[in-house]
Amino acid sequence: QVQLVESGGGLVQPGGSLTLSCAASGSIFSFNTMGWYRQAPGKQRDVVARIYSGGSTGYADSVKGRFTISRDNAKNTLYLQMNSLKPEDTAVYYCRVVLGVGDIRWGQGTQVTVSS
């Protein structure tokens, strides 16, 4: 049974940095696509960044050049390095893994608040 647990959220000032982690228990393989999503109050959940088999990545336009997604397959952990944070980055951030067709797992989310 695969479970995802996010950590690393918190309160940070504009321009600051945070690193989110997503620890996976169970069988996660390097070919499983993983990603970070976020949901602000009153808005839909949107993709932030994805990492695919082979290590290629994709980012939402709003975070390109500021956020970096990475994974440590040996530790079964996904990361999101967030720099130059803005108030509009405030949201609950979720980790997601695609295990197969129609088989998607989500973490419980971690709150990121960017405010002075």
GIFEN-V28195 format. One line per field, one symbol per residue. burial: # if it has 9 or more other ideal C-beta (glycine too) atoms within 8 Angstrom, else .. Layout:
burial: ???
This chain:
burial: .#.######..#.#..########...#...########......#.#####....#.##..#...#.#.#....#######..#...##########......#.#.####.#..
